[in-house]
Amino acid sequence: MTTEILLLSLLFFFAINAPIAVAIGMSSVIAIVVQGDFPLMMVAQRMFSGTDSFHLMAVPLFMFAGVLMEAGESADES
């Protein structure tokens, strides 16, 4: 039952042109709520702790450093 709800809600979010990350996240939350044996507060805590990672934070900052070097012309090959 939970699998069907997960897939149907995922297809619904895809049909309304929601971003993929939003569609996956919202359909997962809907499936967890329907299943009923997992506290919703724990879902929020796990989502926050998943984004609180040094390695995940390093990727956009590395890209930002590249943009700054390109704008400051310190990344030229000459």
BAZATI-313734 format. One record per atom (N, C-alpha, C): residue number from 0; x, y, z; residue in three letters; atom name. Coordinates in nm, 2 decimals, decimal comma, padded with zeros to 4 digits. Atoms other than C-alpha are relative to their C-alpha. Layout:
% BAZATI-313734
+-----+--------+--------+--------+-----+----+
!   i !      x !      y !      z !  aa ! at !
+-----+--------+--------+--------+-----+----+
! NUM !      X !      Y !      Z ! ALA ! CA !
...
+-----+--------+--------+--------+-----+----+
END
This chain:
% BAZATI-313734
+-----+--------+--------+--------+-----+----+
!   i !      x !      y !      z !  aa ! at !
+-----+--------+--------+--------+-----+----+
!   0 !  00,08 ! -00,12 !  00,00 ! MET !  N !
!   0 !  00,00 !  00,00 !  00,00 ! MET ! CA !
!   0 !  00,09 !  00,13 !  00,00 ! MET !  C !
!   1 ! -00,09 ! -00,11 ! -00,01 ! THR !  N !
!   1 !  00,28 !  00,24 !  00,09 ! THR ! CA !
!   1 !  00,07 !  00,03 ! -00,13 ! THR !  C !
!   2 ! -00,07 ! -00,01 !  00,12 ! THR !  N !
!   2 !  00,46 !  00,17 ! -00,23 ! THR ! CA !
!   2 ! -00,08 !  00,06 ! -00,11 ! THR !  C !
!   3 !  00,09 ! -00,05 !  00,10 ! GLU !  N !
!   3 !  00,16 !  00,25 ! -00,44 ! GLU ! CA !
!   3 ! -00,02 !  00,15 !  00,02 ! GLU !  C !
!   4 !  00,02 ! -00,14 ! -00,03 ! ILE !  N !
!   4 !  00,10 !  00,58 ! -00,26 ! ILE ! CA !
!   4 !  00,13 !  00,08 ! -00,03 ! ILE !  C !
!   5 ! -00,12 ! -00,07 !  00,03 ! LEU !  N !
!   5 !  00,47 !  00,67 ! -00,30 ! LEU ! CA !
!   5 !  00,01 !  00,02 ! -00,15 ! LEU !  C !
!   6 ! -00,01 ! -00,01 !  00,14 ! LEU !  N !
!   6 !  00,47 !  00,60 ! -00,67 ! LEU ! CA !
!   6 ! -00,11 !  00,10 ! -00,06 ! LEU !  C !
!   7 !  00,11 ! -00,09 !  00,05 ! LEU !  N !
!   7 !  00,13 !  00,78 ! -00,73 ! LEU ! CA !
!   7 !  00,03 !  00,14 !  00,03 ! LEU !  C !
!   8 ! -00,03 ! -00,14 ! -00,04 ! SER !  N !
!   8 !  00,23 !  01,09 ! -00,54 ! SER ! CA !
!   8 !  00,12 !  00,05 ! -00,08 ! SER !  C !
!   9 ! -00,12 ! -00,04 !  00,07 ! LEU !  N !
!   9 !  00,57 !  01,09 ! -00,72 ! LEU ! CA !
!   9 ! -00,05 !  00,04 ! -00,15 ! LEU !  C !
!  10 !  00,05 ! -00,02 !  00,13 ! LEU !  N !
!  10 !  00,39 !  01,07 ! -01,06 ! LEU ! CA !
!  10 ! -00,09 !  00,13 !  00,00 ! LEU !  C !
!  11 !  00,08 ! -00,12 ! -00,01 ! PHE !  N !
!  11 !  00,15 !  01,34 ! -00,95 ! PHE ! CA !
!  11 !  00,09 !  00,13 !  00,00 ! PHE !  C !
!  12 ! -00,09 ! -00,11 ! -00,01 ! PHE !  N !
!  12 !  00,43 !  01,58 ! -00,86 ! PHE ! CA !
!  12 !  00,07 !  00,02 ! -00,13 ! PHE !  C !
!  13 ! -00,06 ! -00,01 !  00,13 ! PHE !  N !
!  13 !  00,60 !  01,50 ! -01,19 ! PHE ! CA !
!  13 ! -00,10 !  00,06 ! -00,10 ! PHE !  C !
!  14 !  00,10 ! -00,05 !  00,09 ! ALA !  N !
!  14 !  00,27 !  01,58 ! -01,37 ! ALA ! CA !
!  14 ! -00,02 !  00,14 !  00,01 ! ALA !  C !
!  15 !  00,02 ! -00,14 ! -00,02 ! ILE !  N !
!  15 !  00,24 !  01,92 ! -01,22 ! ILE ! CA !
!  15 !  00,13 !  00,08 ! -00,01 ! ILE !  C !
!  16 ! -00,13 ! -00,07 !  00,03 ! ASN !  N !
!  16 !  00,60 !  02,00 ! -01,32 ! ASN ! CA !
!  16 !  00,07 !  00,05 !  00,13 ! ASN !  C !
!  17 ! -00,07 ! -00,04 ! -00,12 ! ALA !  N !
!  17 !  00,74 !  02,02 ! -00,97 ! ALA ! CA !
!  17 !  00,15 ! -00,04 ! -00,02 ! ALA !  C !
!  18 ! -00,14 !  00,05 !  00,01 ! PRO !  N !
!  18 !  01,12 !  02,00 ! -00,94 ! PRO ! CA !
!  18 !  00,02 ! -00,14 !  00,05 ! PRO !  C !
!  19 ! -00,02 !  00,14 ! -00,04 ! ILE !  N !
!  19 !  01,26 !  01,65 ! -00,90 ! ILE ! CA !
!  19 !  00,03 ! -00,01 !  00,15 ! ILE !  C !
!  20 ! -00,03 !  00,01 ! -00,15 ! ALA !  N !
!  20 !  01,40 !  01,71 ! -00,55 ! ALA ! CA !
!  20 ! -00,12 !  00,02 !  00,08 ! ALA !  C !
!  21 !  00,12 ! -00,02 ! -00,08 ! VAL !  N !
!  21 !  01,07 !  01,85 ! -00,43 ! VAL ! CA !
!  21 ! -00,10 ! -00,11 ! -00,02 ! VAL !  C !
!  22 !  00,08 !  00,11 !  00,02 ! ALA !  N !
!  22 !  00,88 !  01,57 ! -00,59 ! ALA ! CA !
!  22 !  00,04 ! -00,12 !  00,08 ! ALA !  C !
!  23 ! -00,04 !  00,12 ! -00,08 ! ILE !  N !
!  23 !  01,09 !  01,30 ! -00,43 ! ILE ! CA !
!  23 ! -00,02 !  00,03 !  00,15 ! ILE !  C !
!  24 !  00,02 ! -00,03 ! -00,14 ! GLY !  N !
!  24 !  01,09 !  01,48 ! -00,09 ! GLY ! CA !
!  24 ! -00,14 ! -00,01 !  00,05 ! GLY !  C !
!  25 !  00,14 !  00,00 ! -00,04 ! MET !  N !
!  25 !  00,72 !  01,54 ! -00,08 ! MET ! CA !
!  25 ! -00,07 ! -00,13 ! -00,01 ! MET !  C !
!  26 !  00,06 !  00,13 !  00,01 ! SER !  N !
!  26 !  00,62 !  01,20 ! -00,20 ! SER ! CA !
!  26 !  00,05 ! -00,09 !  00,11 ! SER !  C !
!  27 ! -00,05 !  00,07 ! -00,11 ! SER !  N !
!  27 !  00,85 !  01,05 !  00,06 ! SER ! CA !
!  27 ! -00,07 !  00,03 !  00,13 ! SER !  C !
!  28 !  00,07 ! -00,05 ! -00,12 ! VAL !  N !
!  28 !  00,69 !  01,26 !  00,34 ! VAL ! CA !
!  28 ! -00,15 ! -00,05 !  00,00 ! VAL !  C !
!  29 !  00,14 !  00,05 !  00,01 ! ILE !  N !
!  29 !  00,34 !  01,16 !  00,21 ! ILE ! CA !
!  29 ! -00,01 ! -00,14 !  00,04 ! ILE !  C !
!  30 !  00,00 !  00,15 ! -00,03 ! ALA !  N !
!  30 !  00,43 !  00,79 !  00,22 ! ALA ! CA !
!  30 !  00,02 ! -00,03 !  00,14 ! ALA !  C !
!  31 ! -00,03 !  00,02 ! -00,14 ! ILE !  N !
!  31 !  00,57 !  00,82 !  00,57 ! ILE ! CA !
!  31 ! -00,12 !  00,04 !  00,09 ! ILE !  C !
!  32 !  00,12 ! -00,04 ! -00,08 ! VAL !  N !
!  32 !  00,26 !  01,00 !  00,70 ! VAL ! CA !
!  32 ! -00,11 ! -00,10 ! -00,02 ! VAL !  C !
!  33 !  00,10 !  00,10 !  00,02 ! VAL !  N !
!  33 !  00,03 !  00,75 !  00,54 ! VAL ! CA !
!  33 !  00,03 ! -00,13 !  00,07 ! VAL !  C !
!  34 ! -00,04 !  00,12 ! -00,07 ! GLN !  N !
!  34 !  00,23 !  00,46 !  00,69 ! GLN ! CA !
!  34 ! -00,04 !  00,01 !  00,15 ! GLN !  C !
!  35 !  00,05 ! -00,03 ! -00,13 ! GLY !  N !
!  35 !  00,17 !  00,61 !  01,03 ! GLY ! CA !
!  35 !  00,08 ! -00,04 !  00,12 ! GLY !  C !
!  36 ! -00,07 !  00,05 ! -00,12 ! ASP !  N !
!  36 !  00,43 !  00,44 !  01,25 ! ASP ! CA !
!  36 !  00,14 !  00,07 !  00,02 ! ASP !  C !
!  37 ! -00,13 ! -00,07 ! -00,01 ! PHE !  N !
!  37 !  00,71 !  00,70 !  01,21 ! PHE ! CA !
!  37 ! -00,04 !  00,15 !  00,04 ! PHE !  C !
!  38 !  00,04 ! -00,14 ! -00,04 ! PRO !  N !
!  38 !  00,69 !  01,04 !  01,40 ! PRO ! CA !
!  38 !  00,04 !  00,10 ! -00,11 ! PRO !  C !
!  39 ! -00,02 ! -00,10 !  00,10 ! LEU !  N !
!  39 !  00,67 !  01,34 !  01,16 ! LEU ! CA !
!  39 !  00,12 !  00,09 !  00,05 ! LEU !  C !
!  40 ! -00,11 ! -00,08 ! -00,04 ! MET !  N !
!  40 !  00,91 !  01,53 !  01,38 ! MET ! CA !
!  40 !  00,14 ! -00,06 ! -00,03 ! MET !  C !
!  41 ! -00,13 !  00,07 !  00,04 ! MET !  N !
!  41 !  01,18 !  01,27 !  01,32 ! MET ! CA !
!  41 !  00,03 !  00,02 ! -00,14 ! MET !  C !
!  42 ! -00,03 ! -00,02 !  00,14 ! VAL !  N !
!  42 !  01,14 !  01,32 !  00,95 ! VAL ! CA !
!  42 !  00,07 !  00,14 ! -00,02 ! VAL !  C !
!  43 ! -00,06 ! -00,13 !  00,01 ! ALA !  N !
!  43 !  01,22 !  01,69 !  00,99 ! ALA ! CA !
!  43 !  00,14 !  00,00 !  00,05 ! ALA !  C !
!  44 ! -00,14 !  00,00 ! -00,06 ! GLN !  N !
!  44 !  01,52 !  01,62 !  01,21 ! GLN ! CA !
!  44 !  00,09 ! -00,07 ! -00,09 ! GLN !  C !
!  45 ! -00,09 !  00,08 !  00,09 ! ARG !  N !
!  45 !  01,66 !  01,36 !  00,97 ! ARG ! CA !
!  45 !  00,03 !  00,09 ! -00,13 ! ARG !  C !
!  46 ! -00,02 ! -00,08 !  00,12 ! MET !  N !
!  46 !  01,61 !  01,60 !  00,67 ! MET ! CA !
!  46 !  00,10 !  00,11 !  00,03 ! MET !  C !
!  47 ! -00,10 ! -00,11 ! -00,04 ! PHE !  N !
!  47 !  01,80 !  01,88 !  00,86 ! PHE ! CA !
!  47 !  00,13 ! -00,06 !  00,02 ! PHE !  C !
!  48 ! -00,14 !  00,05 ! -00,03 ! SER !  N !
!  48 !  02,08 !  01,66 !  00,98 ! SER ! CA !
!  48 !  00,06 ! -00,05 ! -00,13 ! SER !  C !
!  49 ! -00,05 !  00,04 !  00,13 ! GLY !  N !
!  49 !  02,12 !  01,53 !  00,62 ! GLY ! CA !
!  49 !  00,07 !  00,12 ! -00,07 ! GLY !  C !
!  50 ! -00,06 ! -00,11 !  00,07 ! THR !  N !
!  50 !  02,20 !  01,88 !  00,50 ! THR ! CA !
!  50 !  00,11 !  00,07 !  00,08 ! THR !  C !
!  51 ! -00,10 ! -00,05 ! -00,09 ! ASP !  N !
!  51 !  02,42 !  01,96 !  00,80 ! ASP ! CA !
!  51 !  00,13 ! -00,08 ! -00,01 ! ASP !  C !
!  52 ! -00,12 !  00,09 !  00,02 ! SER !  N !
!  52 !  02,73 !  01,79 !  00,65 ! SER ! CA !
!  52 !  00,11 !  00,09 ! -00,06 ! SER !  C !
!  53 ! -00,11 ! -00,08 !  00,05 ! PHE !  N !
!  53 !  03,07 !  01,95 !  00,59 ! PHE ! CA !
!  53 !  00,03 ! -00,04 ! -00,15 ! PHE !  C !
!  54 ! -00,03 !  00,04 !  00,13 ! HIS !  N !
!  54 !  03,12 !  01,75 !  00,27 ! HIS ! CA !
!  54 ! -00,10 !  00,05 ! -00,10 ! HIS !  C !
!  55 !  00,10 ! -00,05 !  00,09 ! LEU !  N !
!  55 !  02,79 !  01,86 !  00,12 ! LEU ! CA !
!  55 !  00,01 !  00,16 ! -00,01 ! LEU !  C !
!  56 ! -00,02 ! -00,14 !  00,00 ! MET !  N !
!  56 !  02,87 !  02,22 !  00,21 ! MET ! CA !
!  56 !  00,12 !  00,04 ! -00,08 ! MET !  C !
!  57 ! -00,12 ! -00,04 !  00,08 ! ALA !  N !
!  57 !  03,21 !  02,21 !  00,04 ! ALA ! CA !
!  57 ! -00,02 !  00,01 ! -00,15 ! ALA !  C !
!  58 !  00,02 !  00,00 !  00,15 ! VAL !  N !
!  58 !  03,07 !  02,14 ! -00,31 ! VAL ! CA !
!  58 ! -00,04 !  00,14 ! -00,05 ! VAL !  C !
!  59 !  00,04 ! -00,13 !  00,05 ! PRO !  N !
!  59 !  02,88 !  02,47 ! -00,36 ! PRO ! CA !
!  59 !  00,11 !  00,11 !  00,03 ! PRO !  C !
!  60 ! -00,10 ! -00,10 ! -00,03 ! LEU !  N !
!  60 !  03,16 !  02,67 ! -00,19 ! LEU ! CA !
!  60 !  00,12 ! -00,02 ! -00,09 ! LEU !  C !
!  61 ! -00,11 !  00,02 !  00,10 ! PHE !  N !
!  61 !  03,42 !  02,51 ! -00,42 ! PHE ! CA !
!  61 ! -00,04 !  00,06 ! -00,14 ! PHE !  C !
!  62 !  00,04 ! -00,06 !  00,13 ! MET !  N !
!  62 !  03,21 !  02,61 ! -00,72 ! MET ! CA !
!  62 !  00,00 !  00,15 !  00,01 ! MET !  C !
!  63 ! -00,01 ! -00,14 ! -00,02 ! PHE !  N !
!  63 !  03,18 !  02,96 ! -00,57 ! PHE ! CA !
!  63 !  00,14 !  00,06 ! -00,01 ! PHE !  C !
!  64 ! -00,14 ! -00,04 !  00,01 ! ALA !  N !
!  64 !  03,56 !  02,98 ! -00,54 ! ALA ! CA !
!  64 !  00,04 !  00,00 ! -00,15 ! ALA !  C !
!  65 ! -00,03 !  00,00 !  00,14 ! GLY !  N !
!  65 !  03,59 !  02,89 ! -00,91 ! GLY ! CA !
!  65 ! -00,06 !  00,12 ! -00,07 ! GLY !  C !
!  66 !  00,06 ! -00,12 !  00,06 ! VAL !  N !
!  66 !  03,35 !  03,16 ! -01,01 ! VAL ! CA !
!  66 !  00,08 !  00,13 !  00,04 ! VAL !  C !
!  67 ! -00,07 ! -00,11 ! -00,04 ! LEU !  N !
!  67 !  03,54 !  03,41 ! -00,80 ! LEU ! CA !
!  67 !  00,14 !  00,01 ! -00,07 ! LEU !  C !
!  68 ! -00,13 !  00,00 !  00,07 ! MET !  N !
!  68 !  03,87 !  03,31 ! -00,96 ! MET ! CA !
!  68 ! -00,01 !  00,03 ! -00,14 ! MET !  C !
!  69 !  00,03 ! -00,03 !  00,14 ! GLU !  N !
!  69 !  03,72 !  03,33 ! -01,30 ! GLU ! CA !
!  69 ! -00,03 !  00,15 ! -00,02 ! GLU !  C !
!  70 !  00,04 ! -00,14 !  00,00 ! ALA !  N !
!  70 !  03,58 !  03,68 ! -01,23 ! ALA ! CA !
!  70 !  00,13 !  00,09 !  00,03 ! ALA !  C !
!  71 ! -00,12 ! -00,08 ! -00,04 ! GLY !  N !
!  71 !  03,91 !  03,80 ! -01,08 ! GLY ! CA !
!  71 !  00,12 ! -00,03 ! -00,10 ! GLY !  C !
!  72 ! -00,10 !  00,04 !  00,11 ! GLU !  N !
!  72 !  04,10 !  03,65 ! -01,38 ! GLU ! CA !
!  72 !  00,13 ! -00,06 !  00,06 ! GLU !  C !
!  73 ! -00,11 !  00,07 ! -00,06 ! SER !  N !
!  73 !  04,33 !  03,45 ! -01,15 ! SER ! CA !
!  73 !  00,01 ! -00,14 ! -00,05 ! SER !  C !
!  74 !  00,01 !  00,14 !  00,05 ! ALA !  N !
!  74 !  04,23 !  03,13 ! -01,33 ! ALA ! CA !
!  74 !  00,04 !  00,00 ! -00,15 ! ALA !  C !
!  75 ! -00,04 !  00,00 !  00,14 ! ASP !  N !
!  75 !  04,37 !  03,24 ! -01,67 ! ASP ! CA !
!  75 !  00,12 ! -00,09 ! -00,03 ! ASP !  C !
!  76 ! -00,11 !  00,09 !  00,03 ! GLU !  N !
!  76 !  04,60 !  03,01 ! -01,85 ! GLU ! CA !
!  76 !  00,13 !  00,07 ! -00,05 ! GLU !  C !
!  77 ! -00,12 ! -00,07 !  00,05 ! SER !  N !
!  77 !  04,84 !  03,28 ! -01,97 ! SER ! CA !
!  77 !  00,10 !  00,03 !  00,10 ! SER !  C !
+-----+--------+--------+--------+-----+----+
END
